[in-house]
Amino acid sequence: MRLSTLLCAGALSLAATCVHAAVPAHYVVFEMDAQGRAEPVFYTQVELGDPQRDARGRQPVERGVERVEYRVSRNGAKSAQAYEAQVPQFLRAEFAADPEHGDGRIELHRPVRDPHRAFVVRVPLDAADTIEFAGGTGTAKAAQRIDLRELAIRAAQLPLAAAAHRALPLAAPLPGDAAASAAKAVNSGNRLDILVLGDGYTSAEQTTFANHAAALKTALFNVSPYKDYQNFVNWQTGFVASSQSGADHPAYQAGCTGTTCCADTAARSDPRAGIFVNTALDATFCTSQIHRLLTTRSSKVMAAAAGFPDWDKILVTVNDPVYGGAGGSFATISAHSSAALIAIHEFGHSFHGLADEYDTPYPGFPACSDISGSARCEPNVTNQTNASLVKWRSWFTPGLPIPTPAGTSGTGLFQGARYLSSGMYRPVDNTCLMRALGTSFCPVCRQEYVLKLYRGGFGSPAAGIDLIEPGTEAPSPAAAVNYARGSTQRFSAAILRPSIGTVALQWYLDGVAVSGATAASYDFRQDAATPAMRTLELRATDQTAFVKAAMAGNLLQHSRTWTIRVNAAKAGTVPASASVDSDRVAVAP
């Protein structure tokens, strides 16, 4: 089950429909060696919806995540654009203390270094035939130059050596999967693209995978704010066939240090102890000698994801009933009924950028401060105790003392968070998913999800999701609209609305709100020759109660502006009297 260090070929795949035309692109998976050098282990060519999705600086970096910067060149000409990949250095081992009996307290194992760190490079064919990785300090991480043409040739030749090297599979839609077909019609360029892959499912177990993926989707979108903004997510599932079902279960052995046994005493109760299977993505329990730490090999997962190359986030479900999972480059969970809660908690880390709110000690974890220094704390934790300076003060429940005593209801400043029992504070007492599984997100954590959707920085769209669907504007606002006075010109756009919630629409003519014009289309009419230039604007505002206005800035309001050039009257036009037809027709003076 070791990953071949030679390149594996993959078939050309099609991305979901995007605003911009998909472009042919290189898709390369690299693994990091002990010295931090990148070794290519998979190459294929794909159709990529957003060729700039991995441009440098588009995504903020969590603690414990390394930026890998690279530049591209073609025919010797180096591009000015820099790109980057993010490589988590650690695996998170966070589980319910007693999943069988609903005990949601999080049992923390110190995060362990990922033994198989990996990342993906996605760059257009017409922009690159070579990539260059920047070197680090010292000699441990020298600059590297990768010839993409050579990788393509090697990948094409690989099937000739198939007897010696097994090609990595690409994920594919399930036959007759109506949901997958619908996903291709979604404006992927204006959504958070989540790809769900499976491991330990044989070709005969496609229905089992579909059921497990559906259960994970139900669990995720049953939690607020995910359910409220489900329309903002493009959820896709990719099937990967394994030779055998399940995952590896190393049996307990005291003092074990290898991968074929498990030193964790929790493995004594493993009902499948001693079972080893051949799966496509190398799913195994007892990673780094932690029984419940169920992982898959990152590079194999990323190679399989080439079948859906516009993914922003990946989730992996494993066809095994024993409770377990992991966080890191992506969340991996078993098919146990409580394991989905692990994925939800880990998504709070990897997408919202949240910190753990429990106070189990983690010696050596990088410090943060909202008072001094450059390492600011995550959105849901702080060391600031001055009530007027606490970043979530807009959420404080009136009348609560700051700091807030334990056992108090409401949103305040509760001591104990980020692996510290004192000196670090959280928004609520014990009812947040970042402190205990099976609860809900507190108002601050919930707000951060909504802000992240609109702020971007999770992949594509880089600038965040737009309430006005890009590319649906009619006519296009990119150029002035030539308008024949006396005629009626309709302006419109498609609106993306939360699954639960309201988007307010308002049209403005020359900066003045048009009374009653609150629909997604507006019929403009002008009979007079002047004004000869008009400005028409559509504003869409998310009216969610999940975000405090003081913390939103302008993220909740999106707009489109058209310039209208009024030309000569249309032949045979009879001037109309000034009127407004409902909220759609206006006749300017």
N, C-alpha and C positions, 0 to 999 in steps of 0.2 A: 504493500500500500504506500510505498514511498513515491514521491513526485519525481518524475524524470527531470533531469537537468537539461535535457534537450527540448527543443521547441515542439509545441503540439499544434497541428493545423486545425482550423475551424472553418465552417462554411460561412458565406456571406449572409448577414442577417439584416432584417429591416426594422428600423426604429418606429415607434408609434408616431402618428401624424403630429407634426409640429408646426409652429408658425412659419419658421424658415424652412426652405427646402432642405431635406437631408443631404449630407455630403459624404462621399467616400472617405473613410478614415482608417488610420492604423489603430489597432487595439492591442496593447502589449501588457502582459502581466509580468511583474518583476518580484523576486524574493530578495530580501536583504540578508547578507551573510553576517558573520560575527563582527566583521570590520566595518559594517555599514555600507558595503558596496552592493550595487543592484545587479542581480543576475536575471536575465530574461529567461522565462520558463514557458511562455505561451505567446503566440502571435496569431492574429487573424485580421481580416479587414471587415469593417462594418459600415453601415449607413448611420451617421451621427446627426442628430437633430440640431444640436447646439455646438458648433465647432470651437467656441470660446469658453465652454463650460469649466475647463480646468485652468483658466488664466490665473496668474499669480495674484494672491491677495483677496480673492473673491470669498473665501471661507475663513472665518475666525478659527483659531486653533485652541483646542482643549488642552489642559495640562496633561502631560504624558503623551502628547502627540507630536511627532516630528514632521517638519515641513521638508519635502524633497523638491528642490527647485531644479528646473531644467529649461533649456532653450532649444529651439529647433532651427534647422537650416535646410535649404534646398538648393542643389546645384552650387554649393559653396557659399551661398548668400544667407547670412544669419538673420533671423527675424528679430525685430526689436521687442516683440512680445515675449514675456517670460511666463512659464507655466509652473504649476506645482502640484504635487500629490501630498496627501497627508497619511502618515503611517503611525497608527497607535502602537506604542511600545509595550503596552500591558494588556492583559486579559483581566476582566472584572469577574470576581467570583462572589456573587451576592444572591442569596437564596432565602426562602422562607425558612424560619427555624423549624417549623413542623408543618409541612404542606398537607399532610394527610388529615390534620385536625384543624386546619384553618388558622394556624398561628402565623400571622403576617409579619412578625418581627423579623428584621433582616439579619441573617447570620453572615457576618463579613469575614472573608478570608482575605488576607493581604493580597492586593493585585499582584499578579505574577507576570514576568516578561513573556511576551508571545514568542514561542520558539520558532515560528514561521511567519515573520512579518512580511507583508506583501502590499503592493499597490499597483494601480493601473495607470497607463499612459494612453490618452485618447487625443490624437491630433490628426487633422485633415491630410489626405494624401498630397494635395496640391500645395501644402505648406511645409512639408517636411520629408526629407529622405534620411536625415540624421538628427539625433537628439544628443545633447550634452548635459550631463549632470554636473552641478557645481560641486567643487571639493569642499571639505571641511577643514578645520584647523588641524595642523600636524600632518602626519602621514597616514593616519588610520583610515581616512576617507578621502582618497584622491579623486580628482575630476575624472569623469568617464565619458567616452564617446561611443554611441551605439549606432551602427549602420542599419537602418530599417530595411533597406533593400536586401541586405544579406539575411536578415531575419525572415523576410518574405520568401526568399529562395529556400532557406532551410526548412521552413514550415511546409512549403509545397512538396519538398522531397521526403518529408517524414513518413508518409504512408508506405514508401518503399521499404522502410525498416520497421513496419508494424509488428513483425514477429518479436522484435526486441523491445519496442517502446509502445506503450499503450497511449493512444491519443486521448486528450482530455475532452469530455463531451461538452457540447453547448446545451444550455437549457432551451426548451422548446415549449410552445403552447400545447396544452392537452388537446387531443383530437375532439372536435366538436365543442370546444370550450367557448360558450357564448360570451362569457365575461371577458375573455381575452380578445375576442373580436370587437367587443364594445370598447375596450381599452384603446385599441388602435385608432378609434374615431375620436378619442379625447384629445384636447389640445395639450399634449404632453409638455410643450414649451412653456405653459403657464400653469403647471401643477407640480406638486411634490411627487416625484416618481418613486414609489416603493416597489421593490421586486422581492417576491417570496420564492425561495428555492427550497428544495427538499433533498435529504440524503437518507439512504437506507430504504428506498422504495424501489422494488423491482418493476420490470415492465408490466407485470400483471397487477401491480398495486397503484396504478394511476388514480383510480377512484379514491383509494385511501389517502393519497397525497392531496387530492382535491378537497376531501372532507377535512383533513387537518389544516390546510391553508384557510378554508372557509371558517373553521372554528377560531383560528387566530385572528382573522379579520373581524369576526363578531366580537371577540373579546376586546380588541383594540378600539373598535368604533362604538363600544358600549361605554367608553370612558370619556367624560368631558375634559378637555375641549375637542378631542378627536372626533367625537360623534357630531359635534356642532359644525365642524369644518371638513366633513368627509368629502364634500364636493370639491375640495381643493386638492384632493389626493388622487393620483392615478395609480391604482392598485393592480399589479400584474403578478401572475404566478408562472414560474418556469419549471417544467418537469425535467428531472435528470434521472435516468435509469441506473440503478445499481445492480450488481450481480447478486447480492444477497440483502436480506432485510435487517434493519436494526442498526446497532452501533457496537463498538468494542467495549467489553466490560472486564478490565483487568481485575483479577481476584486479589483479595487481601493477603498481604505478606508483610509482616513486621520488618521495618528497616529497608523496604524496597526503594531503589533509586532509579529503576529503569522504566520502560513503558509497557512491559508485559505483566506487571503486577502493580498493586496499589497499597501504599503504606498507611493510607487514611483508614482509621478504625471504622468509619461510616460504611466502608465497602463490605464489612462483615455481613451486613443485612441485604446486600445486593442480590435480588432473586435471580439475576442472570450472570452472576460472577463466573469468570472463566470463559465466557463466550467471545469469540473473535470472528468478525465477518468482513467480507470484501465489499466496500461501498465506494461510490464514485468520489465522495468528498472527504473520506477518511474520518468519519464521525467516531469519537471515542470519549468515554468517561475517564475520570481520574487523570485529567491533564495536570501536570505539575504536582502530582500526588494529592489532588483534591478530588474526592470521589464524585461529587455532584458537578464538577466543572466539566461540562460536556462541550466539546469543541469540534470544529471542522477545520480543514486546512485552508487558510485564507486564500492562497494562490489558486487552489482548485475552485473555490467558490467564485472568485473573480473571473476565472477563465470561463466557467459555466455561464456567468452573467453576461458574457459577450453576446449571447442570444437576444438580450434586451439591453443594448449598449447605452441607452440614455438613462439608466438608473441613477437615482440620487442616494437612496439608502437601500440596504439589503437586509432581509431577515431570512433565517434558515430554520426550518423545522425538520426534526429528525424522527424517523419512524421507529420510535422506541418508547415503551410505556414507563420507564423508570424516570423519576423526577430529576431534572438537571438542566443546565444551560450555561450561558456565558455572555459577557459583553466584551467589546473591543472594536475591531474594524466593523463588525456587524453583530447583531444579537443572534445567538443560536439557542434553540430550546428543544426539549423533547416533546413527545406527544402526551405527556402527563397532563391531566386536566388543570393543574395549577401552574404549569410552566409558562403559560402565556403572560402571567403577571411579571415574570422575569423580563420578558421582551418589552413590556410596557415601561417598567422601571428603567431599563437600559436605553430605551428611546428617549426618556427624559434626559439622560446624559448626552447621548450622541446627537440628538436633534435640538432640543431646547438649550443644551449647554449648561444643565443644572448640576449642582453639587449634591452629594449625599448629605442628608440632614441628621443622620444618627451620629452618636458620639463614641462609637467603638474606636479605641485607639488605633491609629495607623502611623507608627513612628516613621519619620522621614518623609512624609507626604509634603510636597511643596507648599509653602505658606502663601497666604494671600492677605491683602489689607485694603480696606476702603478708606483708610485714614492717611496712610503714607505709602510710598513705594510705587513701582510700576505694575506689580502683579495684583490687579484688581480682583476682588472676589466674584464668584459666580452670581447670577441674578438673585438667587434665593438664599444666600448666606452673607453675613457681614460681621465685622468686628466693630462697627460704628454704633455707639450707644446714645449719641446726641439725637434726640427724637426729630429735631428739625433737619437733620442731615441724613437720616436713614433713607436709603434709596426707594424703599417701598412704603414710605410714610403716607402716601395717598390712600393706602389700603388699611391703615390703622383703624380698628374699631373704636369709635368715640368712647372716651372715658377709661380706656385701658391704661394702666401704668406702663411706662417704658423705662427700662426693661420690664418684661411681663412675667409674673409668677407662674410656675408650672401648675397645670390643672385648670387654667383659665381658658374660657372659650373665646373665639374671635381671632382676629389678625393683629399681632403685636410684634414683640421682640423677645423670643424665648431662647434662653441660654442652652447651648449644647448643639453642635452641628459640625459637619466637615471633619469628623473624627476627633473632635475636641469637646470635652465636657464643660469647659469654661472659656470665656474670651471670644467665643464665636456664637452667632445667633441665627435663628431661623424664624419664618413668619408665623407659623401656627404650632400648637403643642405637639400632638401625636397623630394628626389626621391627614398627613400628606404622603403620597406615594413615594416620595424621595426619602421617607423615614421608615415607612412600613408598607409592605405589599398588601393588596386587597382593599386599600382605602381609595381616596380620590386625590387629585392634585389640589394643592392649596391655591388661593387666588393669585399669588405671585407666580407660581409655576405654571398655572393655567394661562395667565396673561403672556408669559414669555413664549409659549407655543404660538399664540396668535401673532405676536410681534415678529417672531422669526419667519413665519409664513410671508409676511409683508416686507420684512427687512431683507430677506434673501440671505445668501451666504451659505446655502446648503447644497449648491450645485447649480442647477438651471431651473428657473430663470435667476440669473445672478443678482438682479436688483429686486427680487421678490415677486410674489404673485400679484397680478394686476386685476382689480375688480372689473375693468373694461377689457374684454378679451382682445388681445393684440391681433390685428389682421382682420377683425370683423367690422371695422369702421366703414361706413358708406355715406358719402364718398370718402376716399382716402384723405386724411388731414395732412398728408405729406406735402401737398402743393395747394396753392390758392384755388378755390372753386369758382369757376366762371359761371355766373348766374344771370339769366335773362329776366329783367324785371317784369313783373306781372305774371310770372309763372310760379309754380309751387315746387320747391326742392325739398325732398325729405332727407334728413340726416339721422343716422341711427348707429347703434353698436350693440353687440351682445354683452350681457352683464353676467358675471360670475357671482353667484349668491351663496352664502353659507347654507348648509343643510338645515340649520336651525338659526334663525336670526333674520335681520332686515338690512337691506341696502337702500339708502335714500338717494334718489336721483333728482337733479335739478339742472335745467338749462339756463344759460346766461347769454344775453345778447348785448354786446359792447359793455360787458362787466355788470349788467343789471339783471337780476333774477327775473325770468319771465313767469308771471303769475300762472299757476296751474300746469306748468310744463315740467312734469315729474315722471314721465314715461321714458322708455328706452329709445324712443324716436321723436323727432320734432320736424314739423313741416314749416319751412320758412317761405315767406312771401313778402315781396316789397314792390310797390307800384311806382313810387317816386324815384327820380334819378339820383337823389342824394339821401343819405350818405352813400358814396360810391364804394367805400370799403367797410365791411362789417366783420366783427369777430363773434363767433358763436362757440360756446363752451358747454361741454357736458361734464358735470361733477358727480361722482359716485362715492358715497360715504358709508362705511360699515358702522352700523349703530350698535355694535356689540357692547354689552355690559361687562365683558371679560377684561376690558382694557380701560384703565383710568386715563382721562384726557391729558392729564399733566404728564403722563409717561408715554404718550403715543406720538407726540410730535405731529407730523403730517402723514404718518404711515397709513392711517385709516381712510384717507381721501385720495382718490385718483381722478384724473381728468383727461379730456381730449379737447383740443382747440382747433377750430377751422377758420381760415380766413376766406371771406366771401368777397369776390370782386363783382360788383353790380354793373352789368353791361346794358346795352340799349334794350328797349322794351321789346318783348316778343310780338311778332306781327299779329295784328288782330286782337290784341289784348284790351279788355275793357277794365279800367281801374276799379278795384273793389273798395268797399268801405272798410275802415279799420275794424277788425274783430279778432276774437280768439275763439277757436273751436276746441272746446275741452282743454286738454293739456297738450295738444299736438299741432295746432295750426295758429300761427301768429302772422299778422300783417303789420309790417313796420310802417311808421309814418313816412 
